[in-house]
């Protein structure tokens, strides 16, 4: 039992509510925000309640619980006075804890009025009587006060009045008309400063003091017009009166007249006549009474011009007309067709604004804003256009356009405001360039229709009131053409299934019903491809000796030999005298120097192919002990050696080729008899371990050949193989027109089949 009790006590001790933040007393400003904080160590299952003077607080807009804290949006010195306490309660155990009380030291200052404390009413105030005024401005902490008369502060230590800060009062010991004026008070504290709202006007009447009977009024006149100021005072005995302009007395002159009744007349008012005029009355006692009036010339400035406005139909709009600067302030009104816009209706004038409750096309036109005062009248015109949503005249429609010809897509619409037309191609805006033109009426012109122009087009016609859009799909009728176009010049190697008689012009004709026919002519050249009979070899010579590179080639047409030295073609017409290209193709360099060292390339080509061979020239210094024979003396022997090796290699190559041709012929014949008993075309055979033959050449040979650009050949030589691959056509669809080549050029196996 004792252990259970200890356990319960331990649990209770652990569950006790402990505050980590508690509210504390603090300063606060009336009308400003504040917060009282309350937080516990373990807030789970804990709810909070706030008390004021022991009573629960209900949430309002100005004072509410935010989480566990009490938030004040605006502290009130009356409602928020007293003590506040936070109560934390565990909803599971029922345990409760309370903070210490806290309160606000609320600082405030409030305005009030100035009241007459002595005598009891203003009617009892007589000359030389005591007048006491009290300022009802209060605050905490206590503010300091200051008194004012007619906007000027009353200085301290004046003999005619006294100020009591404790009583917040002003005492006039012997009031006189000299003390007349508007009295008010202001107060200042740490909270801020305020001035009184309802003030007191002291007006003591003494017949010996001048009193205003007629007060002059401000005048605005036009130039050269006359101006009359009226002014009159009374007093016992009667007062004297004078007029001042810029503090100088006014006398009767040609343009100014002071009448006996006190009025002032100014004739032919000029700019120099404008200013402040003072009417001054002098009595037997007291200070002079000064009345002021201002004379100004009437004027009106020009009005700011309007920019044309585009307003959307079926919507409300307001257009303002600012009055120009002028004296007096000009009056403003709107007119249309020389008639004033009414003050009510669907279109009316409100103050300086032209109002459309729901504008229509009929409201479009010119409106005039007028402004006038005594100086004259000004006006400005406003052009209003009413924008409507476009309507279709001709929508875009699907079209079939011809390739390489102009094409048109129409997008014609109308609205009260000219629509803006924008075209889109596959969702991308079309800008005018060399391919597209957009006319003023919205028609899209495709200057030169391409195949890829066959796609979806969108036309958008818009005004500020809205837009409409239309779609058109274009189908392009392709023109009749060869793809790819046949090369005008094509070469084939002699004896690779062609002969000399196959040379000539061939015409390809294609036609259809809608577009007629097209023709392409190809010139076929049967040539013997270029081969080297003698190739240049690396050569080493001494400086000052002669170097020679030999290069001979054969083919049909006869190859032309060119040399390239140091990556530049050697032009025979521009060569130095010591460098010559011989008729047999050899390159001779006399009196060599180290600058001649480098790579030299022999280029041999005809109208069908081109080949090149490279060799290096090494120029070395001649040793002093060596005789003139030098290394160059061995050149004839090396030439004979090179010629012998070349001839031997050529003979060996011819024997190998003839053997392979004989072997392939026998093998094709055997396969034809075995696999193609009905005369089908035999498949291509392989030579040299699988290299495919194309037009009688191995792939390696074809890759070696390049187009001869500066010897008269065309690009067809390098492209004939790819073109031949694309010109495959089913044999069953071929018809014999004529036989290309003589029987001597046709292989025996084909002669046997045909």
C-alpha positions, 0 to 999 in steps of 0.5 A, a space after each residue: 500500500 505504501 509503495 502504491 502511494 509513493 508511485 501515485 505521488 511520483 506520477 503526480 509530481 511528474 504530471 505537474 504543469 510547469 510554466 516556461 513563459 508567464 505574463 508580466 506587467 508592461 507599458 502599452 499605448 492606447 490604440 496600439 497592439 500588445 501581447 501577453 504570453 503564456 507557455 508550459 513545459 509539456 503542452 500536450 493535452 493542456 488547454 489555456 484560459 485567460 482571466 481579467 479581474 478573475 473573470 473569463 475573457 471572451 474573444 473579440 476582434 480587438 482582443 483574442 486568444 492566439 494559441 496559448 497567448 492573449 493578443 491585443 489588436 488595439 489596447 483600450 485604456 478603459 476595457 483593458 484596465 485591470 489584472 490578467 491571469 493565465 490558467 493552464 489545465 490538463 484535460 486528461 488529469 484535471 490538473 490546473 496551474 495559474 500564473 501571477 497577475 499582470 497588468 498594463 500601464 496604458 499611456 494615452 492622450 485624447 483631444 478635447 475642446 476649449 470652453 469658457 470657464 468664466 464668465 458663465 457665457 460669452 454674452 456676459 463678457 464686457 470690456 475690461 472683464 476677466 475671461 478664463 478659458 479651459 483646455 479639455 485635453 487630457 492623457 497619461 502620463 500628464 501632458 504639457 499644454 500650450 495656448 494659441 491665438 489666431 494660429 500664433 502661440 501665446 508667449 509666457 510671461 505676458 502681463 495681460 494674461 496668465 497660464 495655469 498648467 495644473 488647471 489647464 487654463 488661460 486667464 485674460 485679466 482685463 479683456 479688451 478688443 485687442 484680445 479678440 481672436 480664435 483661441 485653441 490649445 495643444 498638448 504633448 506627451 510621450 504618447 504624442 501630440 494633439 490639438 483641441 477640436 472645438 475652439 473659442 472665439 473672443 469678440 469684445 465690442 468697444 465702440 471706440 474700436 473700428 468695426 468692419 461693416 463691409 468687407 472687401 471681396 477677392 476679385 477676378 477680372 479680365 485684362 483692361 476691365 475695371 475692378 471695384 473693392 467696397 470697404 466700410 468701418 464704424 466707430 465712435 467717434 467715426 474712424 478714418 480709412 485708407 487703402 494700401 497696395 503692396 504696403 504703399 498708400 493709394 491716392 486718386 490717380 488716372 487709374 485709381 479712385 478712392 470714393 468717400 464711402 471707402 470704395 476703391 475703383 481700379 480702371 483698365 486692370 493690367 498684370 501689374 495691377 494684380 496683388 493684395 489690397 488692404 483696407 485699413 480702419 483707424 479708431 480713437 482707441 485700439 489697433 488698426 483693423 486691416 481687411 485684405 482682398 486679392 485682385 487677379 486677372 482671369 486666365 485659361 490655359 490650352 487643353 491637353 489634346 486627346 489621343 484617339 480611343 478604341 472602345 470595345 462594343 457592349 461594354 461600359 466606358 468612361 472618358 475623363 476630360 481634365 479641366 485646364 489650369 485657369 483663374 477662375 477654375 474653368 467649367 467643363 462639359 461635353 458636346 456631340 454634333 454641337 449638342 451638349 451630352 445630357 446628364 442622364 441616359 445610356 450616354 451621359 456626362 458625370 462631372 468631367 467624365 463622358 460615360 457610356 453605360 454600354 457602347 454600340 457602333 452608333 456611338 462611334 464618332 467625334 466628341 468635343 470637350 469644352 472648358 470655359 471661364 471668364 477669360 474665355 473658352 477652350 476645346 479639344 476633340 476626341 475621336 472614338 472608334 467602337 471595336 466589334 468582334 470580326 465576322 467572316 467574309 471568307 474563311 480559310 479552306 482546305 486547298 490543293 497547291 502546286 509545287 514550285 508555284 505561288 499558292 494563296 490562302 484567304 482569310 477575309 473578315 470585317 469589323 467596325 475596326 480593321 481586324 489584325 490578321 495573324 497566320 500560323 503554320 503548325 502552331 508557329 506564327 508566320 512572319 513575312 519573309 522571302 517565302 511568305 507575304 500577308 496582304 492587307 486583307 489578310 490573304 497569305 501568299 506562299 511565293 514558291 510552294 514546297 512539298 513540306 508546305 503541305 500542313 495545317 494553317 491557322 488564321 486569327 482575325 482579331 480586334 480589341 473586342 475579340 477574335 475569330 480563327 479558321 483552319 485550312 489544310 494544304 495538300 501539295 501536288 508535287 511536280 513531275 521530277 527525277 529524284 535524285 536527278 540523273 547526273 548529266 555526265 557519267 563514266 564507266 570503265 571500259 570492258 567492265 560489261 560496257 564497250 566503246 560503242 556504248 558511249 553517247 547520250 541517253 535520255 530518260 523520259 517520265 510522264 503522267 496525265 496531269 503534268 505531261 512529261 519530263 526528260 533528262 539526258 545523260 552523257 555516258 563516257 566509256 573510259 580506261 581508268 587512270 593507272 600509273 606506269 611510273 611513280 615518284 619515289 622519295 629522293 635525297 639530294 645535296 644542296 645545289 644539285 638537281 632533283 627529279 621525280 618521275 611520274 607517268 600514267 596511262 588511260 583513255 582519255 589520256 591522263 593529264 599530269 599535275 604536280 602539287 608541292 607543299 600543298 599548292 598546285 604547281 602552275 607551269 606558267 608561274 614556276 620558277 626557271 629552276 623548277 620545270 614539269 617535263 612533257 613526260 610528266 617528270 618534275 625537275 628541280 635545279 639547284 635545290 635548297 633546303 626550302 625545297 624539302 617537303 612532300 610532292 604529289 603527282 596527280 594524274 587524271 582524265 575526265 572520269 577519274 583521278 589518282 595521286 602518288 606522293 613522294 618526299 624530297 630531302 635536301 641535305 648539306 654536302 660534306 666538304 670532303 665529298 666530291 661533286 658526284 653526290 647522291 644525285 649521281 645514282 638517279 639514272 640507276 634508281 630510274 632503271 630499277 624503278 622502271 624494271 620493278 614497275 613493268 614486272 609488277 604490271 605483268 604479274 598483275 595482268 597474269 593474276 587478273 586473267 587467271 581470276 577471270 578464267 576461274 570466275 567464268 568457269 565457276 559462273 557457268 557451272 553455277 548457272 547450269 546447276 542453279 539456274 536451269 531456266 536462264 535466270 540471271 546469275 548472281 554477282 561473284 566475289 573476288 579477292 576473298 569477298 570484295 564485291 565487284 561494282 562495274 568490274 571494279 573492287 570496292 577498294 579500287 572504287 574508294 581510291 578514286 575521287 572526282 577530278 575537279 580541275 581537269 574537266 570531269 564532272 561530279 558524276 564519276 564519284 556518284 555513279 555507284 550510288 545512282 546505279 544502286 537507286 536505278 534498280 528496276 524489275 527485269 520482268 518489266 524491261 523492254 528491249 529498245 536497242 542493244 548496248 555494245 556489239 557482240 564482242 563486248 557481251 560475255 559468252 554466258 550472256 550470249 548463250 542466254 540471249 
